[in-house]
Amino acid sequence: MSYLKEVKRITTTGLQSMKVRGEKIAMLTCYDYTMATLLDAAGTDVLLVGDSASNVMAGHETTLPITLDQMIYHAQCVSRGAKRAMVLVDMPFGSYQSDSAIALASAVRIMKETGAHAVKLEGGEEVLESILKITKAGIPVMGHLGLTPQSIHQFGSYGLQGKGEEAAEKLIKEALMLQEAGCFGLVVEKIPAALAAKVSAALQIPTIGIGAGVNCDGQVLVMQDMLGMNNEFKPKFLRKYADLAEEITRATSAYVQDVKQAQFPSAEESY
């Protein structure tokens, strides 16, 4: 019996159970069918169709330019490849901040058109009305506090968030607020590890950290970063599990050389 036939789909209640029993949650970003099949088969619990596609797939400097239609396209691709993992979709900038009715319409489109299982929103009190509107419609929502990349121009940098007693208290307050609003989980990004531990202990819902220490209930990384596909990105929190930038360059160079020297295809590779 194959691995995928032995396990059930990861759900919001499944993630909650993992927190209760102390099993860490492994999340990675994903944007296409082929990688979804590989990451899913490797046992990844949650595939996040991140608005980081704006950076790593489209080459933009920030996450702001990506559209709802583009996020839906990437989510459709990932949903087709994920058999076990939960598929979680970032709601892009502009699809939920201005009006809760627009937020609900955006979330409904994502759920109806992609086959995904949940959406993720950045922000705290300022997006509470949108979160309430979406959760009341029966759509699972994951929150996101700390460094919220869609607000990068407001922050001014990608620096550490939640520094100082006042900022820490505000973050904990908003985390509890999001839980009360019905969020099934919370991403905490680039905050002190001690603060992330306090948030995780204070919440009944699971926390997913990125640059937030080991005491979160799970971790998330951008797939391309984890696989070493971008040698220029070297934040402190990143651990590279492969060096695919070097391997892809090596393999491609070998292919180009073989083609140039008429070494490919060989007689055995020809019809």
URWO-V157355 format. One record per backbone hydrogen bond with DSSP energy under -0.5 kcal/mol. NH is the residue of the N-H (numbers start at 1). CO is the residue of the C=O. E is the energy in kcal/mol with one decimal. If there is no record, write none. Layout:
# URWO-V157355
nh=NH co=CO e=E
nh=NH co=CO e=E
This chain:
# URWO-V157355
nh=6 co=2 e=-0.8
nh=6 co=3 e=-1.0
nh=7 co=3 e=-0.6
nh=10 co=84 e=-3.0
nh=15 co=11 e=-2.2
nh=16 co=12 e=-2.0
nh=17 co=13 e=-2.2
nh=18 co=14 e=-1.8
nh=19 co=15 e=-1.9
nh=20 co=16 e=-2.1
nh=21 co=17 e=-2.2
nh=22 co=18 e=-0.5
nh=22 co=19 e=-1.0
nh=23 co=18 e=-2.4
nh=24 co=22 e=-0.6
nh=25 co=217 e=-1.9
nh=27 co=25 e=-0.6
nh=27 co=219 e=-2.5
nh=28 co=46 e=-2.0
nh=29 co=221 e=-1.8
nh=30 co=48 e=-2.0
nh=36 co=32 e=-1.7
nh=37 co=33 e=-2.2
nh=38 co=34 e=-1.5
nh=39 co=35 e=-3.0
nh=40 co=36 e=-2.3
nh=41 co=37 e=-1.9
nh=42 co=38 e=-1.4
nh=43 co=40 e=-1.6
nh=44 co=39 e=-2.0
nh=45 co=26 e=-1.6
nh=46 co=26 e=-1.7
nh=47 co=86 e=-3.1
nh=48 co=28 e=-2.6
nh=48 co=46 e=-0.7
nh=49 co=47 e=-0.7
nh=49 co=88 e=-3.5
nh=50 co=48 e=-1.8
nh=53 co=50 e=-1.8
nh=54 co=51 e=-2.0
nh=55 co=52 e=-1.1
nh=56 co=52 e=-2.5
nh=57 co=53 e=-1.6
nh=58 co=53 e=-2.0
nh=59 co=55 e=-1.1
nh=60 co=54 e=-3.0
nh=66 co=63 e=-0.8
nh=71 co=67 e=-2.2
nh=72 co=68 e=-2.4
nh=73 co=69 e=-2.0
nh=74 co=70 e=-2.2
nh=75 co=71 e=-2.4
nh=76 co=72 e=-2.3
nh=77 co=73 e=-1.8
nh=78 co=74 e=-2.2
nh=79 co=75 e=-2.6
nh=80 co=76 e=-1.4
nh=81 co=77 e=-0.8
nh=81 co=78 e=-1.0
nh=82 co=78 e=-1.5
nh=83 co=81 e=-0.7
nh=86 co=45 e=-2.4
nh=88 co=47 e=-2.4
nh=88 co=86 e=-0.6
nh=89 co=118 e=-2.1
nh=90 co=49 e=-2.3
nh=91 co=120 e=-2.6
nh=92 co=90 e=-0.6
nh=95 co=92 e=-2.1
nh=103 co=99 e=-2.2
nh=104 co=100 e=-2.4
nh=105 co=101 e=-2.3
nh=106 co=102 e=-2.4
nh=107 co=103 e=-2.5
nh=108 co=104 e=-2.7
nh=109 co=105 e=-2.0
nh=110 co=106 e=-2.1
nh=111 co=107 e=-2.4
nh=112 co=108 e=-2.8
nh=113 co=109 e=-2.5
nh=114 co=110 e=-1.4
nh=115 co=111 e=-1.0
nh=116 co=110 e=-0.6
nh=117 co=87 e=-2.6
nh=118 co=87 e=-1.1
nh=119 co=140 e=-2.2
nh=120 co=89 e=-2.3
nh=121 co=142 e=-2.1
nh=123 co=144 e=-2.6
nh=127 co=124 e=-1.7
nh=128 co=125 e=-1.2
nh=131 co=127 e=-2.2
nh=132 co=128 e=-2.7
nh=133 co=129 e=-2.1
nh=134 co=130 e=-2.2
nh=135 co=131 e=-2.9
nh=136 co=132 e=-2.1
nh=137 co=133 e=-0.7
nh=137 co=134 e=-0.6
nh=138 co=135 e=-1.8
nh=139 co=134 e=-1.8
nh=140 co=138 e=-0.6
nh=142 co=119 e=-2.5
nh=143 co=185 e=-2.6
nh=144 co=123 e=-0.5
nh=145 co=187 e=-2.8
nh=147 co=189 e=-2.8
nh=148 co=146 e=-0.7
nh=149 co=147 e=-0.6
nh=151 co=148 e=-2.7
nh=152 co=149 e=-1.6
nh=154 co=151 e=-1.0
nh=155 co=151 e=-2.3
nh=156 co=152 e=-3.0
nh=161 co=190 e=-2.9
nh=168 co=164 e=-2.2
nh=169 co=165 e=-2.5
nh=170 co=166 e=-2.1
nh=171 co=167 e=-2.0
nh=172 co=168 e=-2.4
nh=173 co=169 e=-2.4
nh=174 co=170 e=-2.4
nh=175 co=171 e=-2.3
nh=176 co=172 e=-2.3
nh=177 co=173 e=-1.8
nh=178 co=174 e=-2.5
nh=179 co=175 e=-2.0
nh=180 co=176 e=-2.3
nh=181 co=177 e=-1.7
nh=182 co=179 e=-1.4
nh=183 co=178 e=-2.2
nh=184 co=141 e=-2.2
nh=185 co=141 e=-0.6
nh=186 co=206 e=-1.9
nh=187 co=143 e=-2.5
nh=188 co=208 e=-2.5
nh=189 co=145 e=-2.2
nh=190 co=210 e=-3.1
nh=191 co=211 e=-0.6
nh=192 co=161 e=-0.7
nh=196 co=192 e=-2.4
nh=197 co=193 e=-2.1
nh=198 co=194 e=-1.7
nh=199 co=195 e=-2.5
nh=200 co=196 e=-2.5
nh=201 co=197 e=-2.0
nh=202 co=198 e=-1.9
nh=203 co=199 e=-1.5
nh=206 co=184 e=-0.7
nh=208 co=186 e=-2.9
nh=209 co=218 e=-2.8
nh=210 co=188 e=-1.7
nh=216 co=213 e=-0.7
nh=217 co=207 e=-0.6
nh=218 co=207 e=-0.9
nh=219 co=25 e=-2.2
nh=220 co=209 e=-2.0
nh=221 co=27 e=-1.0
nh=225 co=222 e=-0.6
nh=226 co=222 e=-2.5
nh=227 co=223 e=-2.2
nh=228 co=225 e=-1.5
nh=229 co=224 e=-3.0
nh=233 co=230 e=-1.1
nh=234 co=232 e=-0.8
nh=238 co=235 e=-1.3
nh=240 co=238 e=-0.5
nh=241 co=226 e=-3.2
nh=241 co=239 e=-0.5
nh=242 co=226 e=-0.7
nh=244 co=227 e=-2.4
nh=245 co=228 e=-2.3
nh=247 co=243 e=-1.9
nh=248 co=244 e=-3.2
nh=249 co=245 e=-1.8
nh=250 co=246 e=-2.4
nh=251 co=247 e=-2.6
nh=252 co=248 e=-2.5
nh=253 co=249 e=-2.4
nh=254 co=250 e=-2.0
nh=255 co=251 e=-2.1
nh=256 co=252 e=-2.7
nh=257 co=253 e=-2.3
nh=258 co=254 e=-2.3
nh=259 co=255 e=-2.4
nh=260 co=256 e=-2.6
nh=261 co=257 e=-2.1
nh=262 co=259 e=-1.5
nh=263 co=258 e=-3.4
nh=264 co=258 e=-1.1
nh=269 co=266 e=-0.6
nh=270 co=267 e=-1.3
